[in-house]
Amino acid sequence: FFFQAEDGIRDIGVTGVQTCALPIFILFLFVSFILINKSEAQFTKQDSIVVKALYSEALSTAQAYNDLYFLCKKIGHRIAGSEAADKAILWGDSVMKSIPADNVFLMPVKVPKWKRGKKEYAAIHVGKKKTEIPLRALGGSVGTNGTLKAEVIEVKDFDDLKAKADQVKGKIVFINKAFDPAIINTGSAYGNTSPIRTNGASEVAKYGAVGCIIRSLTSADDKFPHTGAMRYKDDVAKIPAAALSSLDAHFLHDALQSNKKVLFEMRMECERFDSVMQSNVIGEIKGSIYPEKIIVVGGHLDSWDVGEGAHDDGTGIVQSMEVLRIMKATGYKPACTVRAVLYINEEFGNDGGETYAKIAKENGWEHVAAIESDGGGFTPKGFSCDAQDGQVEWAKSLMPFFEPYNLYSFKRGWSGVDIGPLKNGSTMLFALMVDGQRYFDFHHTDNDRFENVNKRELELGAASMASLVYFIDQKVQKESAQK
């Protein structure tokens, strides 16, 4: 009988057990044996040895952290369609070849091209007092065609907008909807507020507004405005849309409460161009027994055009490549093909994920599982699984093994934008779950920089992903042997 410990599997014997306690001890062994055999995942000493080696390699070499440094500091932010994104594609190709992956190739993807232009300008006018503030155009917004200056009206949400519809014409609408602080899952809080960014400009344009400004989608009180994708509806005017920092949103709200006329001034020179061709970057270790069966790990290579794209999603990119590297370094030869995919343009329409899934279907690629890291490089907590009931139960059965590595959450849930198009009823989709309480402090801002990523947390995430790949690979082997 074995129990799982951080340094491996340890034997438990009956030596030294007092005679009077022996029947209880035997009963304990019997019950434990039944419970273990009821679990779909039956752990062996070899499992412990392999996973320990994967973690040790990830935590001992600093390779993922060094890769992230280069991506952030030497290339920087890399919005899809940009020259920086081209450089990131070549860099990803080079890193995977240096691992060395058994096969590295580029997959052409058509992506949109949008440029922010010169630095945005904004000011709040209250009476004769003018206060300049930072501003970030939302991704895809039209420019202001010079300087736009108009009276401001504040609304809480789209329902409040409808109630004030007769007051909107000719004004800039300020949608001041904050994260709900009572929602523990910050991703859920983000989801509740994201429609104001995505649809806000078109919603206010219905009533004759000339501009739209929103409170940044964050739980933090700071001076960093958050950008992010928005879209226009076909049947309404395209008006400029931008985000204010949370602190400036407080300031504007207070100014509007003063019963004085408040004007907002903004200047943005953003512009949309024709789509261009870029690429997903793909590297893989060929399966030693079932090369036709594929396990994917991945994240998105593009970022927004502010900051350095460190947490979103530089960390996911380097963790995915690190899965290949540590498997090679430890000598583990997977039975299935393990493939790392660096998707292009998740932020602006998921073209990389959609293209990969389309080509996979056309080529008849058999994906056993896909794992995505796109929650930032924070402390890993476990994995959420989008799959059939039996597959989710199998994932849950891994939790006892991972507990010594401080992964406690294995449950049904969201997997990720990039791998979502692979959902077909049989492929298991996983998302690396991390402690995301601080993620939206950095998300889509100038503050999303290399310095705000913790080295050890980043490496623990990579090791966790590699270990899940190992167990999926073992699952395939066991199931194939039973057939």
Beta strands, then each sheet from edge to edge (+ up, - down):
strand 1: 2-5
strand 2: 8-11
strand 3: 103-115
strand 4: 121-126
strand 5: 129-133
strand 6: 136-137
strand 7: 147-155
strand 8: 172-175
strand 9: 211-215
strand 10: 241-244
strand 11: 262-267
strand 12: 271-285
strand 13: 290-300
strand 14: 336-343
strand 15: 366-372
strand 16: 380-386
strand 17: 409-412
strand 18: 428-434
sheet 1: 1+ 2-
sheet 2: 3+ 12- 14+ 13+ 15+ 18+ 16- 17-
sheet 3: 5+ 4- 11+ 7- 8- 9- 10- 6+
end
